[in-house]
Amino acid sequence: MTPVLNRQTNTGKKKKTIWISLISFVILCFVLCTAISLYVGISLTKLDKNPAVKNPGDYGMHYSNQVFLSKDGITHLKGWMIEPTEQPKATIIMSHGYGNNREAQGAGFLPLSKEFVKAGYRVVMFDFRDSGDSEGNQTTIGVKEQLDLLGVIQKMKETTKEPIVLYGISMGAATSLLAASQGDDVKAVVADSPFSDLTSYLKENLSVWSHLPNFPFTPLTIAILPVIADANPAEASPIKAVEHIYPRPILFIHSTGDTKIPYTESEKMAKTHPDAFHFWKTDKAEHVQNYHVYKKEYVKRVLSFIEQTL
């Protein structure tokens, strides 16, 4: 073999080695990114359960323990029902946020429920699936949680005759909008800090929760979610749901200081039907802290809205 042929052969071998190394590196990166995204997806949907520490009795309220059946016909949910001293004006069902429980201590559910009861409303508080004391081993960020809330609504329809109002924060607010759109059983909704569309929200904000770069982890995680949670994020789109709620009223509450779910999520939904959808935009509160920051005004605005809808 001539020296020229030897050089050509060596060059060909080097190029082949480089290509094999490059392809191996790309495959390794893809596998690694997929594994990390899988871990993120599992972390998002499989949470540690944290049961409520306090109960309505700690706030001087008389209550009863309740068990609800999710509309999936399988998942049992634990909750409380608090009755006012007089005939209830309506039933307010309170829905907690992601990774929380019926107490929603950080958002002040128990002291707020006391204000509702004092104003003459029956209050129902419950744990979503995979939260607090309820059954289930997976959180789906609203996709299946709407079935849980529909189950609670169904039981209240069967056992009471008063109008039903939904109140929720964060994921619970989004879920309240989704559930209210499924029929005419709900008179009005108070949605504090909801997302408008789960898929869009995750695309833009998943890095806030995962602390990873958006690309490539966000699209990979979103693609994996339906597989690991048997839940399609596209089924949690409150901005589509509000079209089926209209002309029933909604009060959106959201702070410009919210760094987890931007206030524009509520704003875009409120703008779809300003004749029926109201938007109270605050500016000093972090995520779901509006009640704590604006306590008196918060109670006044929420109660006024509910009273006007009945």
Order of alpha helices (4+ residues) and beta strands (2+ residues): alpha-beta-beta-beta-alpha-beta-alpha-beta-alpha-beta-alpha-alpha-alpha-beta-alpha-beta-alpha-alpha
